[in-house]
Amino acid sequence: MLKAIIFDMDGVIIDSEPQHARAALQVFERYNVPVDYEYCRSFIGSSTKKLCEDSISRFKLDVSTEQLLQEMNLEKKVVLKEEGYQILPGITDLIKDLYQQGIRLAIASSSSPAEIDHVVKTLGIKKYFTKLISSAQVKQPKPAPDSFLLALKELGVSPKETVVIEDSCFGSQAAKAAGTVCVGFINPNSGNQNLAAADVLLESFEAIDHRFFFNVLQRSIGKPITIANTKRLIIRELAPEDIKDIYTIYQDEEIRKFIPDIDEYLNVEMEKQAAYIRNVYSFYGYGIWGVFSKTTKKLIGKCGIENQIVDGKEEITLSYLLDSRHWGYGYAIECGNAVFQYASEQLDIKRIVAVIDKKNIRSIHTAKNLNMTFEKEITYKNHDCLLYAITL
């Protein structure tokens, strides 16, 4: 169960890394140190103290770490006074939503305690955070896990109940070393950070709420996420144990008629389904899901959306496939409407298409009943097909 979220601050709550770099370069210029923006960026996720220690050692500077650090911090204040804090879009709404859901929040940052406190007070978000942790309070900064371990202790939660949001290589490594799930935030201003340690990547906080983090944590422990609960059906992510039922459905001759290269697809699916479950759902937040009968609790088909190249263009395509024993009951329409609602409300997707074999009269009727509009005839995987689309 999700109980806590720990935020990095610089590059996650405020877009401060460029400001920190500009301040550092101003100080280095006074000492005639020949460094550039990329040198400063290489310390993102660590601490300003580490930057000072490295530069003193590398360039043989005649200054103490404490003195150089003090100059850096004073210069940061000058830059911030001129420019103010640059808060990342969507982050305030996300913090409020998480707080309203009763999720405990903390900041674990490489900035000083005074800096962290000033940021949250200035932005009016201090009341939402249970704990504010600085690397100055621990023995080792990131990539060591010390900051996150202290945050976990102060919050009174276990790593398995917690998600960390980080924008840096060091930060994501520290989060994983602490045993937590990590969401890697891709911030272009944080440089070319290697976020391979993160469990999932995120490009924006806009339209993101507590459900996203709940799902990330659920997937990390192998629990499939329920996408929709309709009148008669449950639509959820597939689990490895569902593979045998999928295989049975694909043996249906009626199913095989209108699926191009089904034998090849079957081999790929059976071999790679576990990897698909592990990677695709987490990366995109969508994929092909299982359709289960509420009455029997059994898998009766699949539906969902995927990224495909259709007629030379990147599209998000709708797929729906049901065991032929369940045809004629309106299940496909029920599935399609649920998928559209989820795509619009949870994923902010605006357009979905369906590629349908010209001979597949049943699927054409379904597309029309889903209020999809015919756009054109195309050739898809050597089949003559019709392209239908809907704007959500």
N, C-alpha and C positions, 0 to 999 in steps of 0.2 A: 504494500500500500504506500502511495506517495505521501510522505509527511513533511518533507522539507526541500527547499531549493536554495542552493548557494550560488550567488552571483559573483563573478569577477566584476570589477568596477570600470577600470580604464579599458575602453574598447568594447564594452558590453552595455554599461549604463550610460556612460558619457564617451563621446568620440574624442578622447583627449590625447591619443598617442601622437598625432601630428604636432599638437601644442607642446607636449613634453620634449619632442625631438627639436623643435625650434628653440626652446629654452636651453637645452643642452648645447646646441650648436653655438648659441650666443656666448655661453661660458667658455666653450672650447676655443672660440676665436680669440678670446682674451689671452689664452695660454699658447696661441699659435699652434694648436693641435690640428693636423691635417686629416680630419675625419669628415664624413658626409652623412647624409640622412640615413643611408642603409646601415651604417655602423650603429647609429642610435637604435634603429629598428631591431637590430639583432638581439637587443636586451628586452624586447617586449615580452611581458609575462614574468620577467624576473624583477629586480628592484633597481632603483636609481643608485643605491649603494654599490651594487655589483658593477654597474656602469662606471662609477667613479673608481672603484678598485682596479678594474681592468685597464682603464685609460691611464691611471697613474703608473701602473706596472709597464704597460706597453710603450708609453711615450716618455717614460722617465720624468714625470712631472715633479717639480719641487713644491709639493703641497700635500697636506694630510688628507686622508679620506673624509674626515669630518668637515674640514674647511671646504673642500670641493663640493661635498654634498650640500652644505649650507648655501653655497653660491647657486647650485642647481635649483634648490627649493625656492630661493628668493627670486630667481629669474622666472620660474614657473608662475609665481604670484603676479609678476609684472605682465606676463603673457595673458594670464586668466583675467586680470583686471581690464585689459584692453579688449579681449575677445569674449569673455564669459564662458560658461560651460556649454558645450555642444551636446545636448541630450539626444540619444538615438531614437528615431521615430518608432512609436509603438511601445516603448519600454515602460513608460509610466502606466499606461492602461493595463499592460501585462502584470506589473507588480501589484496594482490594485485588485485585479481579478484573482490572483493567487492568494492574496491576503484575505479576500472575502470568502474564499473557499476553505479557510482555516489552515492553509499550508504555512509552515514556519519558514521565514526568510532570513537569510544572512548574506553579508558581503564578506568575501575573503580576498583581499587585494594586496598588491605589492606596494601600494601607496602608504604614506604614514597615517597613524590614527587621526591626527589633526586634519589631514587632507580628506580622508574618508568622511569624517564627521561634518566638515564644511560642505562637501558635495551634497550629502543627503539633506542637510538643513537648507541649503540654498535651493535645491530642487523641490523641497517640501515633501520628501518621501521618507524621512527618518522614522516616522511612527509605524511604518509598515515592516521594519526590520527588527527582528528579535536580537540579533547580534551583529556587531561590526568587528571584523578581524583584520588586523594588519600584519604584514610579514615582520614588522618590528617586534611583534609579540612572540615570535617563535624563533627557534634556533636557526633553521635553514629556510630560505625563500624557495619559491617554485623554481625548478621542477620537483623539488622535494615536497612530500605531501603534508608537511607540518601545518600549514595554514588551514587546510581543509580538515585535517584531523582535529585541530582545536575547535573549528566551527562545528563539527559534528558533536564533539563533547559538550560544547556550550549549548547547542540546540537540544541535546538529549535524544538524538536519533541515531540509527545505525546507517552505515553506508548503503545498505540494500533498500533503504526507505528514502533515498536522497538522489536528487539530480543536480549536477553542477553545470553552469553555463560559462564557457570560456572561449576566448577569441585567439589564444596563443598556443604555440607548440608546448612551451614550458607549462602553461596552465593546464592543458588537456592531459599532459603526462602526469602532472601532480594529482589531478582528479582521479585518474585511473589507479595511481599508486595508493590513493586513499581508499580504493575499493568502491567508488561511486560510479554511477552512470554519468556520462559526460555528453552534453550537447555542445558541439563546436559551432560557434557563431563566426561566419565568414565576413569579416570586416575588411574591406579593401584598404582602409587607412592603417590597418595593423600590419601591412606588408604581406609577403608571401609566406604565411605561416603554414607549417606542416601540421594539419589537424588529424592525421591518420589515427591517433590514439582515441579520438572521440567516437562515440557509438553512433551518432547521427549528426548531420550538418544542417545548419539553418542559415538562410540568407537574409531574413528580415523578421522583426518581431511584430510587424503589423499583421492583424487578423489572427494572431496566435493567442491561445488562452490555455487554461489549466489542463484541458483535455489532451493537448499535444504532449505535455510532459507525463501525464498519466499513461498515455499510450507508449511513449518511449520506455518508461520503466516496466510496463507490462511485457513489452516485446523482449526486453533484456533478460527476463526470466522465462521466456518461452511461452508466454500466455497469449493466445490469439485475441485480437481486438474485435469486439462486436461493432459492426458498421451501422446496421439498421435492425429494428425490431418492428416488422410490419404486422398486419392483421393475421397472416397465416405463416409467415416466414421469419427466419433469423438469418441475416446475412453477416458473416464474420470472416476474418482472415483464416486462411487454411493452416492447419497444423500438419506435421509430418505423418501423423496417424490417419489423416484423411486420404492419403495417396492411394491406398488400395481401393477406396470407393470411387475415386476419380477414374482409375483404370477401368473399373467395371462399366462406368457410364460411357467411356469412349469405345467400348466394344459394341455398342448399340449401332446397328447398321443405318438406322434413320439419322443418327447423329453424324455418322461419317460422310454422308452424302455431300454436305456443303462446307466442309472444312478442308481447305487446301493443304496438301502435304501432311495429312493427319498422322500417317505412320511415322514420318520423320519427327513430327511434333511430339508424338507420344513418347518416343525414345528419349528425346531431350527432356521432356517434362518429368518422366519417371526418374531420370538420372539426376536432375538438377532441382527438383521441387524443394528440397530442404534448403538449398542455397537461395532459391527465389524467396522463400518464406523469410529467411534470415536477413536478406539484403534489400530486396525490392520494396517491401512494405516500409522498412525503416527509412530508406533513402527518399522515396517519393511521397510516402504517406498514403499511397493507394496502389492498386494492382488488381489482379483477378481474385475475387473472394468466393468462398463457398456459400451455397444456398441450402439451408436446412429447413425441413418441415417442422413446424411447431408441434404437430400431432405425433409424428413418429420419431422426431429428433434425429432423423437420418439425412445424410447429404443427398440432395436430389438434383444438383446442378451447380453451375458456376455463373457468376456475373461480375462485372467490374469495369474498370477503365485502365487503358495502357497507353504509353507513348509509342506511336508508330509513324513511319513515313508512308503517307498515302498520296499517290499521284504527285510525287516529288515534293511534298510539303509535310512538315512536322504537324501531327495532329494528335489529339487525345481521343482514342477510339473506345466506343462502348462495345462490350461483348456480353452475350447472354446465351447460355446453353443449358438446357434442362433434359433430364432423362425423358425419353419419349412417352413413358407411362404417365408423365405429369403434364403432357401437352393438352391444350384446350381448356384449361382452368383459369387462365388469366395470370398465371404466375410470372410470366416474362414481363408483362406490363407492370405488375406489382414490384418486381425487381428493378426494372428500368427507372420507374419513378423514384424509388428509394435511392438509387445510385445518383440520379440527377440532384436530388435534394441534398445528399451528403456532399457531392462535388461542389455545389453552389455555396452551401452554408459553412462547411468545414474546410474546404480547400480553395475557395474563391476562384474556381474554374469557370470560365465564361462560355466556352464552346466545346461541344462534344460531337463527334461524328460516328456514324455506323456504316461499315462497308458490308454490303449484302449481295450474295450471289443472285443474279437476275432470275434464276429458277426457284429461289427460296421464297415462295409466295407467303408462307407463314411468317417469316421474319420481316418481310416487307410490310405486312399488315400490322405487325407489332410496332415497327418504327413509326408508322402513321398514327397508331393509337397512342404513341408516346409524344405526339405532336412534333415529331421530327419532320423536316422539310427536305424533299428531294432536291438535290443540287445538280448532279450530272452522272453520266455513265462513265465508268473507268475500267481499266484492266488492272487487276490486283492478283498477284501470284498466279498469273496466266489464266485467270478466270474473268469472265465478263461480269462486272458487278455494278451496283448502284450505290451512289454516295448520298447518304442522308445526314442532316446536321440539325442541331438545336442550339440556340443561344440561351444561356441560363441567366 
